[in-house]
Amino acid sequence: MSENNPDKDEQTSGTKKTISLPISRVRLIMKSSPDVSSINQDALFLTTKATELFVQHLAVSSFNNGPGKETNTLSYSDLANTAEDTETFHFLTDILPKKILARDYLKSLEEMQEEEADF
């Protein structure tokens, strides 16, 4: 079949080289939406590529703004801080919350309950 259409094989192999995320996973995520009935291959490729670029931008911003630059590491706290501090990534604060110890959470919960009791 590749003898009949060599351009298609070149295009497919070129597409695989330009993206790193598995297209099948992106397709599965897209199809999980009840609003999606079919997915165009071009739309699938562009969504996959856009996702990769977004994740790369988040990682680079987190790395450059976090303390991991000195140690050449990227941690969850770097991502959470970037999500909270940068307006562009602020929509991720629910997905990447800052970690909090259970005792600190319970203490703040008690303080909130005391404030509500005062009203």
C-alpha positions as semicolon CSV with decimal commas, in nm:
position;residue;x (nm);y (nm);z (nm)
1;M;0,000;0,000;0,000
2;S;0,292;0,235;0,065
3;E;0,403;0,184;-0,295
4;N;0,076;0,332;-0,418
5;N;0,090;0,645;-0,205
6;P;0,439;0,732;-0,075
7;D;0,336;1,089;0,014
8;K;0,090;0,958;0,272
9;D;0,359;0,749;0,444
10;E;0,596;1,046;0,453
11;Q;0,323;1,265;0,597
12;T;0,235;1,008;0,865
13;S;0,597;0,956;0,970
14;G;0,652;1,333;0,972
15;T;0,349;1,377;1,196
16;K;0,478;1,119;1,443
17;K;0,810;1,299;1,467
18;T;0,657;1,638;1,547
19;I;0,443;1,531;1,844
20;S;0,526;1,343;2,162
21;L;0,187;1,282;2,325
22;P;0,001;0,967;2,222
23;I;-0,270;1,066;1,977
24;S;-0,489;0,774;2,088
25;R;-0,504;0,916;2,444
26;V;-0,594;1,262;2,319
27;R;-0,864;1,109;2,099
28;L;-1,000;0,917;2,398
29;I;-1,013;1,234;2,608
30;M;-1,183;1,427;2,328
31;K;-1,440;1,152;2,273
32;S;-1,523;1,148;2,644
33;S;-1,713;1,472;2,587
34;P;-2,081;1,410;2,506
35;D;-2,070;1,702;2,260
36;V;-1,816;1,529;2,034
37;S;-1,944;1,276;1,785
38;S;-1,652;1,253;1,541
39;I;-1,301;1,392;1,535
40;N;-1,123;1,514;1,225
41;Q;-0,760;1,394;1,199
42;D;-0,636;1,750;1,150
43;A;-0,825;1,870;1,458
44;L;-0,685;1,577;1,656
45;F;-0,329;1,657;1,548
46;L;-0,366;2,029;1,622
47;T;-0,520;1,963;1,964
48;T;-0,237;1,724;2,048
49;K;0,028;1,971;1,935
50;A;-0,139;2,261;2,120
51;T;-0,152;2,051;2,437
52;E;0,218;1,972;2,408
53;L;0,305;2,338;2,359
54;F;0,090;2,440;2,657
55;V;0,251;2,181;2,885
56;Q;0,595;2,287;2,765
57;H;0,515;2,655;2,831
58;L;0,387;2,572;3,182
59;A;0,696;2,365;3,258
60;V;0,942;2,626;3,130
61;S;0,764;2,907;3,317
62;S;0,758;2,703;3,636
63;F;1,123;2,609;3,599
64;N;1,237;2,967;3,532
65;N;1,030;3,118;3,815
66;G;1,090;2,849;4,075
67;P;1,381;2,758;4,297
68;G;1,449;2,448;4,088
69;K;1,659;2,649;3,845
70;E;1,959;2,631;4,078
71;T;1,922;2,255;4,130
72;N;1,805;2,184;3,774
73;T;1,478;2,026;3,894
74;L;1,108;2,089;3,852
75;S;0,872;1,995;4,133
76;Y;0,498;1,993;4,194
77;S;0,532;2,296;4,420
78;D;0,696;2,489;4,133
79;L;0,396;2,413;3,912
80;A;0,148;2,502;4,189
81;N;0,326;2,831;4,261
82;T;0,327;2,924;3,893
83;A;-0,044;2,845;3,865
84;E;-0,118;3,069;4,163
85;D;0,123;3,354;4,086
86;T;0,090;3,388;3,708
87;E;-0,234;3,528;3,572
88;T;-0,205;3,323;3,252
89;F;-0,210;2,998;3,450
90;H;-0,447;3,108;3,726
91;F;-0,725;2,883;3,590
92;L;-0,512;2,584;3,696
93;T;-0,524;2,663;4,069
94;D;-0,805;2,408;4,122
95;I;-0,608;2,141;3,938
96;L;-0,268;2,229;4,086
97;P;-0,342;2,344;4,441
98;K;-0,062;2,419;4,681
99;K;0,000;2,134;4,918
100;I;-0,110;2,191;5,274
101;L;-0,054;1,980;5,583
102;A;-0,360;1,824;5,743
103;R;-0,300;2,002;6,075
104;D;-0,282;2,339;5,896
105;Y;-0,604;2,265;5,708
106;L;-0,784;2,160;6,027
107;K;-0,661;2,475;6,201
108;S;-0,789;2,700;5,922
109;L;-1,118;2,506;5,915
110;E;-1,162;2,567;6,289
111;E;-1,088;2,938;6,242
112;M;-1,348;2,961;5,966
113;Q;-1,607;2,788;6,186
114;E;-1,530;3,028;6,470
115;E;-1,575;3,326;6,239
116;E;-1,911;3,190;6,121
117;A;-2,019;3,137;6,481
118;D;-1,940;3,503;6,558
119;F;-2,195;3,619;6,302
